[in-house]
């Protein structure tokens, strides 16, 4: 006989591991690439030469912020779910804010949407960095 609870827990642990890895990758990528452009004069000059350099910066900042916001929201929702599980604290379960946050506990679509948007913003930025139009006025000739 299949132990459904064990199977469910194993699947959740896999999801949790992948979620942590993806969030860490997004945040590291969102912080790491801008650091390269801040610390390297050549990279900074190249970024400044792109017609769409403001779009690249905006997309990186948006993707990073979205990952930070969803991590914060997941942390808060998990805390609310933990605190209200089995009515551990009876007076806290009546809080509308806590009940609202707990209602998001199974809203995987929000995580998926934020991840797809982040990946899209990062992808478009990388595409522009690799194949973007360079403004000839801003490029100095050797």
Secondary structure, 3 states (H helix, E strand, C coil): CCCHHHHHHHHHHHHHHHHHHHHHHHHHHHHHHHHHHHHCHHHHHHHHHECCHHHHHHHHHHHHHHHHHHHHHHHHHHHHHHHHHHHCCHHHHHCHHHHHHHHCCCCHHHHHHHHHHHHHHHHHHHHHHHHCCECHHHCCCC
